[in-house]
């Protein structure tokens, strides 16, 4: 990340850390280029060496040149070309446009600057880097189709022209002029039809969706998995519950504890199902403090016991002025 310091007068009052997010498919694309297509992948950037190195390590690029000016990018491309390499440059910024024009193949991202799009020979209309692999795959398929058409036309004419010239006339085989013209037209039709079959091109699946995750997403997923692994489930038998208020009191007592993700309490059967990282002993203490003894098949001795305060207070004593019949109270824990 790149730190940005915020100053007020002559005093630094804050610091912001900013970074460009790595595209989810970047690492999978680099891996495919290196392992499947046997290509060398370079990163030439104007960013500082620390940022460039961190990004390169995250996506699997081994050759990094940082703090490079736009003119120096062109020199890097020329140096590789002088060594006999065919260079394909991928970029989307104004600083990339000179190198895009110098490279053997300039590939611009469609969402980039206009000058980069103008300088490139290929423009990826989608921001996804998978389009780079699709462009390379389509170009190879087109080149193979050109070779196929060339060999087909060469073979067709190598056989047809001598026959039309009368090579087989001593054997009594003569090709009429109309048949020769038809054969020539048929050769062109076959080549054109073969080329049009490229319209049926389907982009292959280069790698599974599981690889389309950025390092940030992997870290978040790992943290979520670790948090889920720490969570457990306790099923506690609760005695003394006889109405909906009892269920509410037990639920409130359990959910008030730190580490409890959820608490589900039922009357029939009278059990409480608690999920979270809270150990068993505080759960049992909270239920006892609320006035509901409990038991569990698990051994609470292995859990850490922490003091738990009562989750609800008894109603204060008030003077009695007479006798009142209360309807609907059918348990020993009125609230």
C-alpha positions as CSV (number, residue, x, y, z in Angstrom):
1,X,0.0,0.0,0.0
2,X,1.0,3.6,-0.6
3,X,0.9,5.9,2.5
4,X,-0.6,9.3,2.1
5,X,0.0,11.7,5.0
6,X,-2.5,14.4,5.9
7,X,-1.0,17.6,7.4
8,X,-2.7,20.5,9.1
9,X,-0.3,23.4,9.1
10,X,3.0,21.9,10.1
11,X,1.6,18.9,12.0
12,X,0.7,15.5,10.6
13,X,-2.9,14.7,11.6
14,X,-3.5,11.5,9.7
15,X,-2.3,8.8,7.4
16,X,-4.2,7.1,4.6
17,X,-3.0,3.8,3.0
18,X,-4.3,3.3,-0.6
19,X,-3.7,0.6,-3.1
20,X,-5.0,-0.6,-6.5
21,X,-7.0,-3.8,-6.0
22,X,-5.8,-6.8,-7.9
23,X,-8.2,-8.2,-10.4
24,X,-9.6,-11.6,-9.3
25,X,-8.4,-13.4,-12.5
26,X,-4.9,-11.8,-12.6
27,X,-3.1,-14.6,-10.9
28,X,-4.8,-17.4,-12.9
29,X,-4.1,-15.5,-16.1
30,X,-0.4,-15.1,-15.3
31,X,-0.2,-18.8,-14.3
32,X,-1.8,-19.8,-17.6
33,X,0.5,-17.7,-19.7
34,X,3.6,-19.1,-17.9
35,X,2.6,-22.8,-17.6
36,X,0.3,-23.4,-20.6
37,X,1.6,-21.0,-23.2
38,X,5.3,-21.0,-22.0
39,X,5.5,-17.2,-22.1
40,X,7.7,-15.0,-20.0
41,X,5.7,-12.5,-18.1
42,X,7.2,-9.1,-17.1
43,X,5.9,-6.2,-15.0
44,X,7.1,-2.8,-16.1
45,X,5.5,-0.1,-14.1
46,X,6.0,3.5,-12.9
47,X,5.0,2.6,-9.3
48,X,7.6,2.4,-6.5
49,X,9.5,-0.8,-6.0
50,X,7.8,-1.8,-2.8
51,X,4.3,-1.6,-4.3
52,X,5.3,-3.3,-7.6
53,X,7.1,-6.1,-5.7
54,X,4.0,-6.8,-3.6
55,X,1.7,-6.9,-6.6
56,X,4.1,-9.1,-8.5
57,X,4.4,-11.6,-5.7
58,X,0.6,-11.7,-5.3
59,X,0.0,-12.6,-9.0
60,X,3.1,-14.7,-9.5
61,X,5.2,-12.5,-11.7
62,X,9.0,-13.0,-11.3
63,X,10.4,-10.3,-13.4
64,X,9.7,-6.8,-12.2
65,X,11.0,-3.4,-13.2
66,X,9.6,-0.5,-11.1
67,X,9.8,3.3,-11.2
68,X,10.1,3.2,-15.0
69,X,9.3,6.4,-17.0
70,X,7.2,6.2,-20.2
71,X,10.2,6.7,-22.4
72,X,12.1,4.0,-20.5
73,X,9.2,1.5,-21.1
74,X,9.8,1.9,-24.8
75,X,13.5,1.2,-24.2
76,X,12.7,-2.0,-22.3
77,X,10.5,-3.2,-25.2
78,X,13.3,-2.4,-27.7
79,X,15.8,-4.2,-25.6
80,X,13.7,-7.4,-25.5
81,X,13.1,-7.1,-29.3
82,X,16.9,-6.8,-29.8
83,X,17.3,-10.1,-28.0
84,X,15.0,-11.8,-30.5
85,X,11.9,-11.8,-28.4
86,X,8.4,-11.2,-29.8
87,X,6.9,-8.7,-27.4
88,X,3.2,-8.3,-26.5
89,X,2.5,-5.2,-24.4
90,X,-0.7,-4.9,-22.3
91,X,-1.6,-1.5,-20.9
92,X,-4.4,1.0,-20.4
93,X,-2.8,4.3,-19.4
94,X,-1.3,7.3,-21.2
95,X,2.1,6.3,-20.0
96,X,1.7,2.9,-21.7
97,X,0.9,4.3,-25.1
98,X,4.5,4.7,-26.5
99,X,5.3,1.1,-25.4
100,X,2.1,-0.2,-26.9
101,X,3.0,1.4,-30.3
102,X,6.6,0.0,-30.1
103,X,5.6,-3.6,-29.2
104,X,5.1,-6.3,-31.8
105,X,1.6,-6.7,-30.5
106,X,0.0,-3.8,-28.5
107,X,-3.0,-4.9,-26.4
108,X,-5.1,-2.2,-24.7
109,X,-7.9,-2.6,-22.2
110,X,-11.1,-1.0,-23.6
111,X,-11.8,0.8,-20.3
112,X,-8.4,2.6,-20.5
113,X,-7.5,5.9,-22.0
114,X,-8.3,6.8,-25.6
115,X,-4.7,7.3,-26.5
116,X,-3.8,3.8,-25.3
117,X,-6.6,2.4,-27.3
118,X,-5.5,4.3,-30.4
119,X,-1.8,3.1,-30.0
120,X,-2.7,-0.6,-29.6
121,X,-3.3,-3.1,-32.3
122,X,-5.8,-5.2,-30.2
123,X,-8.4,-3.7,-27.9
124,X,-10.1,-5.9,-25.2
125,X,-13.6,-4.6,-24.9
126,X,-14.1,-6.2,-21.5
127,X,-12.0,-5.2,-18.4
128,X,-11.4,-8.9,-17.6
129,X,-7.9,-10.2,-18.3
130,X,-9.4,-13.5,-19.5
131,X,-10.0,-11.6,-22.7
132,X,-6.2,-11.6,-23.2
133,X,-6.2,-15.4,-23.2
134,X,-9.2,-15.5,-25.5
135,X,-7.4,-13.1,-28.0
136,X,-4.3,-15.3,-28.0
137,X,-6.3,-18.4,-28.4
138,X,-8.4,-16.9,-31.3
139,X,-5.3,-15.6,-33.0
140,X,-3.8,-19.1,-32.9
141,X,-7.0,-20.6,-34.3
142,X,-7.0,-18.0,-37.1
143,X,-3.4,-18.8,-38.0
144,X,-4.1,-22.5,-38.1
145,X,-7.1,-21.8,-40.4
146,X,-4.9,-19.7,-42.7
147,X,-2.4,-22.6,-43.0
148,X,-5.2,-25.0,-43.6
149,X,-6.7,-22.8,-46.4
150,X,-3.2,-22.4,-47.9
151,X,-2.5,-26.1,-48.0
152,X,-6.0,-26.8,-49.4
153,X,-5.6,-24.2,-52.2
154,X,-2.1,-25.3,-53.0
155,X,-3.1,-29.0,-53.2
156,X,-6.2,-28.2,-55.3
157,X,-4.2,-26.1,-57.8
158,X,-1.2,-28.4,-57.9
159,X,-3.5,-31.2,-59.1
160,X,-6.0,-29.2,-61.1
161,X,-3.7,-27.0,-63.2
162,X,-1.6,-29.8,-64.7
163,X,-4.8,-31.7,-65.5
164,X,-6.3,-28.7,-67.2
165,X,-3.1,-28.2,-69.2
166,X,-3.4,-31.6,-70.7
167,X,-0.9,-33.6,-68.6
168,X,-3.2,-36.6,-68.7
169,X,-4.2,-36.3,-72.3
170,X,-2.0,-39.3,-73.4
171,X,-4.2,-41.4,-71.1
172,X,-7.3,-40.1,-72.7
173,X,-8.3,-37.8,-69.8
174,X,-9.1,-34.3,-71.0
175,X,-10.6,-31.6,-68.8
176,X,-13.1,-29.4,-70.6
177,X,-12.7,-25.6,-70.1
178,X,-16.0,-25.3,-68.4
179,X,-14.9,-28.0,-65.9
180,X,-11.6,-26.2,-65.3
181,X,-13.4,-23.0,-64.5
182,X,-15.8,-24.7,-62.2
183,X,-13.0,-26.4,-60.4
184,X,-11.3,-23.0,-59.9
185,X,-14.5,-21.5,-58.5
186,X,-15.0,-24.5,-56.3
187,X,-11.5,-24.0,-54.8
188,X,-12.3,-20.4,-53.9
189,X,-15.7,-21.4,-52.4
190,X,-14.0,-24.1,-50.2
191,X,-11.4,-21.6,-48.9
192,X,-14.0,-18.9,-48.1
193,X,-16.3,-21.5,-46.4
194,X,-13.4,-22.7,-44.3
195,X,-12.7,-19.2,-43.2
196,X,-16.3,-18.5,-42.3
197,X,-16.3,-21.4,-40.0
198,X,-14.3,-19.2,-37.6
199,X,-17.6,-17.5,-36.8
200,X,-18.5,-20.6,-34.8
201,X,-15.5,-20.0,-32.5
202,X,-16.3,-20.6,-28.8
203,X,-14.0,-19.3,-26.1
204,X,-12.7,-22.2,-24.1
205,X,-12.8,-22.5,-20.3
206,X,-9.2,-21.7,-19.5
207,X,-9.4,-22.5,-15.7
208,X,-12.1,-23.2,-13.1
209,X,-14.0,-20.5,-11.4
210,X,-12.3,-21.4,-8.1
211,X,-9.1,-19.8,-9.4
212,X,-10.8,-16.5,-10.1
213,X,-10.2,-15.1,-6.6
214,X,-8.0,-12.2,-5.7
215,X,-5.6,-12.4,-2.7
216,X,-7.9,-10.1,-0.7
217,X,-10.9,-12.4,-1.3
218,X,-8.8,-15.4,-0.3
219,X,-7.7,-13.7,2.9
220,X,-11.3,-12.8,3.7
221,X,-12.5,-16.3,2.9
222,X,-9.8,-17.8,5.1
223,X,-10.7,-15.5,8.0
224,X,-14.4,-16.4,7.6
225,X,-13.5,-20.1,7.6
226,X,-11.3,-19.8,10.6
227,X,-14.1,-17.9,12.5
228,X,-16.6,-20.6,11.5
229,X,-14.2,-23.3,12.7
230,X,-14.0,-21.7,16.1
231,X,-17.7,-21.7,16.4
232,X,-19.3,-24.7,18.1
233,X,-22.8,-25.8,19.0
234,X,-24.1,-26.6,22.5
235,X,-27.4,-28.3,23.0
236,X,-28.5,-27.7,26.6
237,X,-31.5,-29.3,28.4
238,X,-33.4,-26.5,30.3
239,X,-35.7,-27.3,33.2
240,X,-38.4,-25.1,34.7
241,X,-39.7,-23.6,31.4
242,X,-43.5,-23.6,31.0
243,X,-44.5,-20.6,28.9
244,X,-43.4,-18.2,26.2
245,X,-42.0,-15.8,28.7
246,X,-39.7,-18.5,30.0
247,X,-38.4,-19.0,26.5
248,X,-37.9,-15.3,26.1
249,X,-36.0,-15.0,29.4
250,X,-33.7,-18.0,28.5
251,X,-33.0,-16.7,25.0
252,X,-32.2,-13.2,26.4
253,X,-29.9,-14.7,29.0
254,X,-28.0,-16.7,26.5
255,X,-27.7,-14.0,23.8
256,X,-26.3,-11.5,26.3
257,X,-23.1,-13.6,26.7
258,X,-20.1,-12.7,24.6
259,X,-19.2,-15.2,21.9
260,X,-22.8,-16.4,21.4
261,X,-23.8,-16.1,17.7
262,X,-27.3,-17.4,18.0
263,X,-29.6,-19.1,20.6
264,X,-32.7,-21.1,19.8
265,X,-34.9,-22.2,22.7
266,X,-37.9,-24.5,22.5
267,X,-40.5,-25.7,25.0
268,X,-41.1,-29.1,23.5
269,X,-38.5,-30.4,23.9
270,X,-37.2,-28.0,26.6
271,X,-33.7,-27.4,25.1
272,X,-31.6,-24.5,24.1
273,X,-29.4,-24.8,21.0
274,X,-26.5,-22.3,21.2
275,X,-24.0,-21.5,18.4
276,X,-20.9,-19.5,18.9
277,X,-17.4,-19.6,20.4
278,X,-18.7,-19.2,24.0
279,X,-17.7,-22.2,26.2
280,X,-20.3,-24.3,28.0
281,X,-19.7,-23.2,31.6
282,X,-20.8,-19.6,31.1
283,X,-23.9,-20.8,29.4
284,X,-24.9,-23.0,32.3
285,X,-24.1,-20.2,34.8
286,X,-26.3,-17.7,32.8
287,X,-29.2,-20.1,32.8
288,X,-28.9,-20.8,36.6
289,X,-28.7,-17.0,37.2
290,X,-31.9,-16.5,35.3
291,X,-33.6,-19.2,37.4
292,X,-33.5,-22.1,35.1
293,X,-31.4,-25.1,36.0
294,X,-29.8,-26.9,33.1
295,X,-27.8,-29.9,32.1
296,X,-25.8,-31.0,29.1
297,X,-24.2,-34.2,27.8
298,X,-20.9,-32.2,27.3
299,X,-18.3,-31.9,30.0
300,X,-18.1,-28.3,31.2
301,X,-14.8,-28.9,33.0
302,X,-12.9,-28.3,29.9
303,X,-14.4,-24.9,29.4
304,X,-13.3,-21.7,31.0
305,X,-15.7,-20.4,33.7
306,X,-16.3,-16.7,33.7
307,X,-18.6,-14.8,36.0
308,X,-22.0,-14.0,34.5
309,X,-24.3,-11.5,36.0
310,X,-28.0,-12.1,36.1
311,X,-29.7,-11.0,32.9
312,X,-32.8,-9.7,34.5
313,X,-33.7,-8.3,37.9
314,X,-36.6,-9.2,40.1
315,X,-39.4,-6.8,40.4
316,X,-39.1,-4.5,43.5
317,X,-41.1,-5.3,46.5
318,X,-44.2,-3.0,46.8
319,X,-46.6,-2.8,49.7
320,X,-49.7,-5.0,49.3
321,X,-53.0,-3.1,49.5
322,X,-55.2,-6.0,48.9
323,X,-55.6,-9.3,47.1
324,X,-55.6,-9.5,43.3
325,X,-56.2,-12.6,41.2
326,X,-53.7,-12.8,38.3
327,X,-54.8,-14.8,35.3
328,X,-52.2,-16.4,32.9
329,X,-49.3,-16.9,35.3
330,X,-48.5,-20.6,35.3
331,X,-44.8,-20.8,36.1
332,X,-42.4,-20.0,39.0
333,X,-40.5,-17.3,37.2
334,X,-42.9,-14.3,36.7
335,X,-41.4,-11.2,35.2
